[in-house]
Amino acid sequence: MSQSQVLVWICAVVTGLLLVPVRLVLAFFPFFNVTEILVFGGICFLLAIAFKPNSWLWALVVAAPTCWQVLRIVRRLGFDRISNGIGTGHALSLVLIPLAACCGAAVGRKLIEAKRATSHPVN
């Protein structure tokens, strides 16, 4: 494992832990699911551009601490409350946060590959 790869994994863990309180604050605003998509997708996009990782699995590490926190909230609410509409935004976050993180990482990766292809044309 190269130094850059180790750095991206460390950065993913630290960023994931720092995003837990950010998500707590976002949960009190209207349309918090849209904001979560923008925040997690944007952060993973920026990390992909900065570190140029070979994989997108680190994006799941960024999303994991927040998903664990949201899972605890959903579990405390219970299925009967969620099925009645209370807490559906939190349940939706369990899908949207990892999806946004992986999409942001994938788009960042594609942008890097496109830049490499245009800067080094094949003869």
N, C-alpha and C positions, 0 to 999 in steps of 0.2 A: 504494500500500500504506500503510495507516494505521499509526500508531505502535503500536497494540495488536497488529496482525498481525505486525509486525516483532518485537515483544517475544515473542510466542508461538513464533515460529520459532527465535529465539535461545535461549529457554528449552528448547525441544524438543531442540536440539542439545546444550546443556550437560547437561540431564537424561539424555539418551541416553548421553553419554560417562561420566557419573557412575554409571550403572546397570551398566556393564560389570564393575567389580570386585564390585558387589553380587551379580551373577549368578554370578561365580566362587565366591563364598562359599556361595551357595545350592546350588550343584551338589554340595556335600559332605553335604547333609542328605537324609534320606529324604523322599520325596514332593516333591522339588524342583520338579517340573513344576506341582504345585498352587500352591506358593508363588510361582513365577514368574507364574502367571496372576493371583494376588492382587496382587502387587507392580506389575506392568506395567499391569494394568487399573486399579488404584487410583490410580497416579501419573497416568495419562492422564485418568482421571475428575476428579481434583483440578485438573489443568491446564485441562481444559475448563470447569470451574466458575469457575476464577480468571480466565481470559482471554476466555472466550466467543467462541472462534474460529468462523469461518464454515464451515470445512472440517474433516475428520478426517485429512487427509493428513499433518499434522504428527505424528500418532501413529506413522506409519511411520518418521518421522525419529527419534522416541524409541527405537523398536525396532531400527533399522538397525545401530548399533554393536555391540549385543549379538548380533544375528543373524550379523553378520560374524565375531565371535569364535566362536560356536557352529559356524558353517560350517567354520571352520579346524579345530576339534576333530573334527568329523565327517569331514572330508577326511583328516585324519591317521589316524583309526581305520580308514578304508577300508570299502568296501561289504561285504566278506566278514565282517568282525567284527560289523558292525551287523546283517547278516542272521542271524548266530548269536546275537543278543541282547545283545551288548556294545555299549553306547553308544546303545541305542534311545531312552533318555530324552533324550539330546542331539539326536538326529534329530527327536524329537517337539517339542522346544523350538523348532526352526526354524519350525514351524507355529503353535504355541501362543503364542509371545511376540508376533508381529505381530497375531494374532487377538485376544488379550487387550487389547493396546494400542488397537486400533481399536474394540473393543466398549466399553471404558472411556470412550473419547472420545465414542462415539455415545450412550451412556447419559447422560453428563454434558451433552451437547448437548440431548438430549430433556428432561432435567430443567430446564434453563434455559428451553427453549421452553414447557414446562408452567407454569413460574412466571410467565413473561411473559403467558401466556394468562389465568391466574387473576388477576393483578394489574391487567390492563388489559382488562376485559370489553368486548366489542363491543356497541354499542347498536343 
